[in-house]
Amino acid sequence: MPGTLRQSLLAFFNIHPGEGRLVALVLLYAILLYSVNVLTHTASYALFLAEFGAASLPYTFVGVAVFATLVSFVHLKLNERFSLATGLIAAQVFLLLTLAFGARWSTAR
């Protein structure tokens, strides 16, 4: 990458010397997280509609809204007490536990 373009991008995004690797890792994390999120939502909506039908959607949306509000409240309170790195690791552990519980629950039926 030419020096002037690189310097312009670093200045535009306010990236200081020594921060490039960390910014690249966080960007990679975000890209992977959102890619998996899109694939997961697509599959979950298709499976939900196949299992329960469209008549259950309003109840699901209300339930998700209530649950998401509670989880967001707890998440914001925890962010006040812990660093960003700790919060990201805790969020990933929570997602893995949720996945493990869901996998165990789905095979138990």
C-alpha positions in Angstrom: 0.0 0.0 0.0 1.5 3.4 -0.9 2.7 5.4 2.0 0.4 8.4 1.5 -2.7 6.2 1.2 -1.7 4.3 4.3 -1.0 7.4 6.3 -4.4 8.9 5.2 -6.3 5.8 6.3 -4.5 5.7 9.7 -5.2 9.4 10.2 -8.9 9.0 9.1 -9.5 6.1 11.5 -7.4 7.8 14.2 -5.1 4.7 14.5 -1.8 5.6 16.3 1.5 3.8 15.9 1.5 0.4 17.6 -2.3 0.0 17.4 -2.5 -1.5 13.9 -2.3 -5.1 15.0 -5.0 -4.7 17.6 -7.3 -2.9 15.3 -6.8 -5.6 12.6 -7.6 -8.3 15.2 -10.7 -6.6 16.4 -11.8 -6.0 12.8 -11.2 -9.7 12.0 -13.2 -10.6 15.1 -16.1 -8.4 14.1 -16.2 -9.8 10.5 -16.2 -13.4 11.7 -18.8 -12.7 14.4 -21.2 -11.0 12.0 -20.7 -13.7 9.4 -21.6 -16.4 11.8 -24.4 -14.3 13.1 -26.0 -14.0 9.6 -25.7 -17.7 9.0 -27.1 -18.6 12.4 -30.1 -16.3 12.1 -30.9 -17.6 8.6 -30.8 -21.2 9.8 -32.7 -20.5 13.0 -35.6 -18.7 11.3 -35.9 -21.4 8.7 -35.9 -24.1 11.4 -38.4 -22.1 13.6 -40.8 -21.7 10.7 -40.6 -25.3 9.7 -41.3 -26.5 13.3 -43.8 -23.9 14.6 -45.2 -22.0 11.6 -45.8 -18.3 11.1 -48.6 -18.1 13.7 -46.0 -18.3 16.5 -43.9 -15.4 15.2 -45.6 -12.5 17.2 -45.1 -14.3 20.5 -41.5 -15.1 19.6 -40.8 -11.4 18.7 -42.3 -10.2 22.0 -40.3 -12.8 24.0 -37.1 -11.9 22.3 -37.7 -8.2 22.9 -38.2 -8.8 26.6 -35.3 -11.1 27.0 -33.0 -8.9 24.9 -33.8 -5.9 27.1 -32.9 -7.9 30.2 -29.7 -9.2 28.8 -28.7 -5.8 27.5 -29.3 -4.3 31.0 -27.1 -6.9 32.7 -24.5 -6.5 30.0 -24.3 -2.7 30.4 -24.0 -3.1 34.2 -21.2 -5.6 33.8 -19.4 -3.3 31.3 -19.3 -0.6 34.0 -17.3 -3.0 36.3 -15.1 -4.9 33.9 -12.7 -4.1 31.0 -13.6 -4.6 27.3 -11.3 -7.6 27.0 -13.0 -9.3 30.0 -16.4 -8.5 28.6 -15.6 -9.9 25.2 -14.3 -13.1 26.7 -17.3 -13.4 29.0 -19.7 -12.9 26.1 -18.0 -15.7 24.1 -18.1 -18.0 27.1 -21.8 -17.2 27.5 -22.4 -18.0 23.9 -20.5 -21.3 24.1 -22.4 -22.3 27.2 -25.7 -21.4 25.5 -24.7 -23.5 22.4 -23.7 -26.4 24.6 -26.9 -26.3 26.6 -29.0 -26.0 23.3 -27.1 -28.9 21.8 -27.7 -31.0 24.9 -31.4 -30.0 25.1 -32.0 -30.8 21.4 -30.5 -34.2 21.6 -32.4 -35.0 24.8 -35.8 -34.8 23.1 
